[in-house]
Amino acid sequence: MALLVVVTLSGCEHYEIPAFLKKDNPYAYYLADLDENRKELEQLFELFETSGDSYESRFVIIQQIMKILHTAGHRNKLNLFLTTYVEEEPEDPFNAYYLLIVAENYREQNAVPLAVHYYERIIKNYHDLLVRGRSVHYICLKNLVDTVEEPEVRIGYYKELIARFSEPGGSTSLADQIDPGPTYYALAKTYEQLGEWDLAMQAYKTFLKYPDSIIPGNSNAYREVEALIAFNDYRDKNWTVENLEELTRDIQYAIYRKDPRRLNRYRAKVNFFAKSWEQEASEANIEEFCSDLGRFMTSRLRCATELDPDSNAQEAYLETWGWSYYRIRTWYLYFRKVHFPADPEINGHWEWAGIYFGAKPFSGSEQKS
């Protein structure tokens, strides 16, 4: 692509309007209501008319015309000028860039359907080119996935982004220079919207190959996806219970009986945790810890008759005390509502998902013995 050259044309003290602007002036519309820079714009149009067949020369002139009209707030005039030029000069290699300016103008004016129209037109009908090191097609695709609402359409844009700009050996010189993680994550979310759960899981699994990816607004995305994949891949999820009341009652009975085998029956077999309230993640071997539950049960082991007041429609806590685990007598059993639309039979069920060691922070509760 030609280097961008700043062209500055200053008017003379006794400026005379060129003859081509006096008669049948095709540029009168663009000059109307333009006080500042009017003479400079007239000179640019004269240069534009006499620039010959050099697209590079025209590009520099058009850049200056664009700057004046944009600064003056005449975006509609700028759009008309650029679209008219593209129609008259379909072979100009810079046409994708000119239409990108039009699309961006419409997007900034919240004329989303028109912006989408031009983004799609650029991708389908014009060769890609680089503007300040950025691919025009890439800019269009990124804006399309942010503005198009139909998930089935967005999926196509995500796939094209991945194929052309994210994968090694992609079809552009920018391939493998863009972090593909967020794109796979967004693709998986879009498949979820369509209920395409198998395809969503495939996209999530690919996302996990990029652990350093940053998902804006969700710093915990990687762990969440890991947990989702583990849950999805575990075949028999028979530890889930249809309602919270039944799950609470069964666990209370197992504790009353001091029956570790019965208690373990209701434990989630994937993503189960056992940690203090302050810990980010448990380092312990969960399976080994849970197999020793009977060792920590004392004759004083008890549990609350009702769920903790901080429980809600999505998660719940049951206070228990009388354990012998490293002098930590109080444990809170954590119950979670299952969100897994991929399997309607268990979606909305409840699971015993973990253990918090010690009294709840800031709850005013005391360690029971």
Order of alpha helices (4+ residues) and beta strands (2+ residues): alpha-alpha-alpha-alpha-alpha-alpha-alpha-beta-beta-alpha-alpha-alpha-alpha-alpha-alpha-alpha-beta-alpha-alpha-beta-beta-beta-beta
